Amino acid sequence: MQFKTIPEKWASCFCSQIILFLILGVDSSLNQNAVASEKRPTSDPVRVVIWDERQPDQKKAYGGSFLGDAIATHLKSSGNFDVRLQGLDDANQGLDETVLDFAEVIIWWGHVRHSKITPETGQKIVDRIVAGRLSLIALHSSHFATPFVEAMNEKSRQNAISQYRGSNENLAVKEIPLRTRYYLPKIDEPPTPRVLARKFPDGHTELKLYLPNCCFPNYRDDGESSQLHVIAADHPIAEGIPVKTEIAETEMYDEPFQVPTPDKVLFEERWAGGEWFRSGMLWNLGDGKVFYFRPGHETYPIYRQPIPLKILSNATRWLAEQTREKSKTSGAVK
């Protein structure tokens, strides 16, 4: 390649233009980089605890590992997640104070040993949710998990008081517990939670609060496929999720799911037999949030599929962002 010589009379002007261009170009580049940096600040990793009951049957679907391991692997590969795996057989059931203080989000999977977690332990988690220090993601059969049940109990209390408070500050709440724990309600049973109000001549009102069953009347574990439908496409948890996704093998749950009315329904599952379920539900609980996501039976490799995993990473990231934003506005220090 040959280069032509620049005439001497142009040299001074040309060099001046080059220098000016380089100065302006570098300055512009620096400004653009600064703006880009302001728009995309580097944030601390999301601190997430995956609490897994670690059922042996999980290993059949997850190649000798547990379901929680598959979720942890995905989050770690998704970037900006600081992940800890905990389980029932760990010290302090994997729920000591340092673990709970670490977590911004806790993802919970349990099935047959829910009763090993006491209501007092569940309340510790609920207290952190209400205070805006923690959010809970409950998966599949964790509808019966102690933290989820205690969270739904607290939401039911808040709803009852909010509904009947009005100008009446003289409220008495009497909680009616379930006749037994962990049972499938009959389809024609009165729904829970529900409230019966009784006003007395002295001006006070007594609320009978029937606590939520946190279950549903029918399920079927035959591995039929389901169709997962996005109900709230504009929500960040649903970002990048197709309007309809087939989950090839799963356990069926059928409505009505006896929980407090969610603040937002994000996903719905449907089966060929006409069964359906609100499979992604979100509740505000004090300054924190609870997200329930239905898929996740241990004998099917659901958390090897990209869409359920993406929903979890979306939910974990968004819930942590909400926690951090709440901390900024309230001045709370974690």
N, C-alpha and C positions, 0 to 999 in steps of 0.2 A: 504493500500500500504506500502511495506517495503523498506527501504533505506539501501543500503550497505555502510559500513564504508570505507572511503578512507584510504589506508595505510599511516602511518605518513611520510614515506620517500617520498611519492608522493605529500604530502600536499603543501609544499613550491612551487614546480614547478607548480602544478595545479593552485594554487591561483595566481601565477604570470601570468599564461596564461589567467586566467579569467579577471584579472585587465587589462592586455594589450588588450584583446578582447573588454572589455567594453569601454576603452578609444578610441580605434580605431573605434569601432562601433558608439559611440556617436559622435565622430568627423566627421565620414563619413555621419552620419544622418544629422548633422548640416550643412555640406557642401551641401548635396543634397537639404535640405530645403532652403538654401540660394540661390542655383541655381534656384530652383522652384519658389522662391519668385521673383527673377530677371526676370524670363520668364513670370510670371503672376503678374505684378504689380497691386496694387489696385488703380483703377482710380476713379476720381470724377464721380458722377452720371451724365448721359446725361441730359441736361436741355432742355426739350421739352414743347412747347406750343401747345395744341390742340385747334384750333379755329373752332368753330362749329356755323353755322347759326341758328341751333336748330329749324328745321322745325317741326311743330306739327305732321306731318305724320310719323316722325321717331319713335314716341312712339308706333305706331301700330306694328312695326317690332321689337322693342327693349324693350318690356315688360314695357311700361310706362316711359322709360328713353330715352335719346337722343343717337344718333350714337356716338357722341364724348365721352360719358360716357363709352360706350363699349370699345372703343379704349384705353381710359385712364385706365380702369380696367385691361386690358390685359398688358399694358406697366408696370404698377405698380407691377403686379404679375411676370413679366419677369425678374425683378431685375435690379438695377443700372440705373433707370430712375427717374428723378425728374420732375414730370408732373404737369402742370398747365392747367386748363380748362378755356377758354375764349369764349365769344360770342358777337354777334352784339349788343345785348341789355345791355351789361355790360358798365360800365363807359368808356368813350372814345372809344366806340365800341370794348372794350377788347384789344386795341392796343396802350396803352400809352407807353411812352418811357421806363418806368421801365420794362414792359412786354417784349418789343422788345430787350432791353439790356440783359434781363435774358436768352432769348432763344438762343440755338445753332441750334435747328431745330424747324420749325413751320409746323404742319400738318393742312391743310386747307380744310374744307368742306363747300360749299355753293351751293345754287341753284337758288332761285327766288328773292333774294334781293342783288344781286351783285352791283347794281348801288348805294347802300347806302355807299359803300366804295369808296372814291374819288381817282382819279389817284394820287393825291399828297400823300395820305396815302400809296397807293401801291408802290410809288416810294421810300418811306422811307424803306420799306422792301427790295426793289431791291438794294438800295444803300448798305444795310448791306450785301446782298448776294455778290455783286461785290467786296466789301471790304474783303470778307472771314470771316465775323463774324456770318453768318447765312446761313442755307440752307432751302429750301422750298419743302414740299411734298404737291402736289395738288391732291385731290381725286375727281374722277368722274366728276360731273357737275361743279367742280371748274375749268374746262377748260375756263370758262367765268369769274372766280373770278378776281377781280382787280389786286391783286399781281401777279397772273400767267400771265395775259394779259400784264402787264407792264414788267414782266421779259422776255416774248417772244418778245415784242417790242425792248427791249434793246439787246437781242440776235440777232435780225434781223439787228439792227444798226451795231453791232460789226461785223457780218458776211459780210455786205455790204462793210464796210470800209476795212476790211481785204482782201476781194476779189479784190477790185479795187485799193487799195493803191499802191502796187508795188513801182515803183520809182517816182510815181506821188504824190507829197505831196499836190497838189492844188486841193482838192476835196470839192465839195459843196453837201450836202445831203438835198434833199427836200422830206419830208415825206408826203405821200398821205394817209390820214385817210380813214377809212371805211365809206361807205355811211350812215351807221347807225350801232349802236352797237347791239349785241346779235341777230344775225339772222343766219339761216342755209343757207350756200352757195349752189347754184345749182351745180349739178354734172359737168356741162359744163362751169362753170365760170372759168376765168383765176385764177390759184392758187395764194395764198398769203402765206408767204411774197414773193415778187419778186422785182427785181431791173431792171430798165432801165437806161442805161448809155449813156450820150451824151457828146462828146468831142467838145470843142470850139477852134477857131483859136488862142486865147490867151494862150492856154495851159491848162486851167482848165477843169475839168470834173464835170458834174452835174449828180448826182445819184437821180433818182426818186425811192424812197423806198415805196412800197405799203405794209403797215403794215399788220401783220397776222390777219386773221379772228378768229383764235383759236376755230374753230368749224368744222363741217363735214356735209355732205349733207343728211344724213339719220339716224334716230333712231327709235326704236320700243320698247314700254314699255308693253310687253305682258308676262313678267316673264319667257320666255324660258330660258333653260339652255345654258351655254356657256362652251367651252373647253379652259382653260388657259394653254398655252404652254410656256415652258421656252426656250428662244432663246439664252441666254448667261449664260450657266450653271456654268461657272467658275467665275462669278461675285459674290462678297460677298452678295449682296442683294438677290441673288437666292440660297444662301446656304441652304441646307436642304429642298428645294422645289421640289416636284415631277416633272418629265418632263411634265406630263399632269395632270391637275386637273379639275374636273367638278365643276362649280359654278351652283348650282341647279336652282336658280331663279335670274334673272338679267335683266337689261335693255340693249338693243342692241344699240351699236354705230357702224357706218360703215365708212370705209375710203373713200376718203382721208381726213385726219385730217390736217387742214391748220395751221401748226405751222412750225417754222424753223426745218430743219433736225436735229434730235437729235444726240448727240455725241455717244450714245449707246442705242440700243433697247434691253430690257431685257426680256419682256414678250409680247406675242401676244394672242389675243382671237379670237376664231372662232365659228361660229354658223352654225346650220344645213342648213340654207338657202343659205350659201355661203358667208355671210358677215364676215368681219374680221376687226381687229383693233389692232394697236400697243399699247397694254394696259399697258406697263411699259417702259417709256422713260426717259432718263437722259441727261441733258444739263450741260455743264460747262459754268458758267457765271462769268467772272472775276475770282476772287479767290474762289468763292462759287459754289454751284450746285443747280439745280432744278430737282426734280423727279416727274413725273406724273404717277399716278396709277389709271386706269379707273374704276374698280369695286367700287360700293358704293352707288347705288340708295337707297333713304331713305325708300322705302316701302318694301325692302327685307333685311332680317337680315344677310347681307354679313359679317359684322364685329362681328358676333358670330361664324364664321367659322374659323377653325385653320389656314388654308393656307393663306388667305388674311391677317390675323392678324400677322402671322409670317413674311410675306413679309414686313409689316409695321415696325415691331420691327427690322428686319434686316436692312431696309433702314434707320431708325432713328439712329440706333447705328453707321452704317457705315458713314453716312453723318456727324455725330458729330465727328467721328475719323478724317475725312478729314479736318474738320474745325480746329481741335486742331493741327493736323500735319502742316497745313498751318501757323497757328499762331506761332508754334515753329520755322519754317524755316524763317519766315518773321520778327520775333521778335515782332509781334503785341501783345498787351496787351488788353484783353477783359474786 
